[in-house]
Amino acid sequence: MGKIYLYELRRTVRSKFFWGLLAVCLFFGWNTLKTATIRGAAHTAPFSPWSFGAYLSRLLPLLGVALLFFQWNQCNEKSRRFWILTDSTPVPPGRYLLVKCAAAVTAWLLLALSVTALGIVFLTALFGGSVPVGMLLLTAALALLPSLVFLTGLGLLAGHIHSLLLFVLMVFALAAGFVPLPMKLDLYGYSFFTEYPLTLGLPDPAFSLPAGMLVSKIIFLLAGAAFLLLAIWRRKKAS
């Protein structure tokens, strides 16, 4: 299974689409840092977790499209022709599906880590030791993981129903970043990072996560896991 994972990962990372997406993400991230993050989010410092979370939330629609594209590359019509061969092997189809999914997630993590590192290097170069790197990494995990798990599970389920559904989800992933939503329904958390600090009544408040937002993040994680399990069950049944 390790060889299959490495093959799928190399196939994704070596493609021109991966490097094109990486270039677009870094360009958009750099532009966001210079124009929005540098001013700070919700009257907080540019290097605060609130501003850094808002920066990553701005990039998440693009990252979401990249994740769904990686999944489409694994379940498009060309790839489906090989399913007959993989179904005839001793490897359980559900395990094979998880390995391919892990390769797509790893490729996505390379993009996410690149824009995270870009943001930290940018802020450290400007503000030096004032940048709370550890707290920014924790904020990055809070911003990235719920959307990663949710879109991975939903994309895997949709892609194995029909690969064209992933293009519909790509539109959803983009729209979710630009349509104003209540904080608890905001998959990417932009409204939380930019609006919640204003409700605390303090200049540059310390980062905190209200219970309602924590529950919302957990629901997105559980929903993504449920979609993933359903996709595996459907794949086993189909084989």
Buried (B, 14 or more C-beta within 10 A) or exposed (E): EEEBBEEBBEBBBEBEEBEEBBEBBBEBBBEBBEEBBBEBBBBBBBBBBBBBBBBBBBBBBBBBBBBBBBBBBBBBEEBEEEBEEBBEEEEBBBBBBBBBBBBBBBBBBBBBEBBBEBBBEBBBEEEEEEBBEEBBBEBBEBBBBBBBBBBBBBBBBBBBEEBEBBBEBBEBBBEBBEEEBEBBEBBBBBBBBBBBBBEEEEEBBEBEEBEEBEEBBEBBBBBBBBBBBBBBEBBEEEB
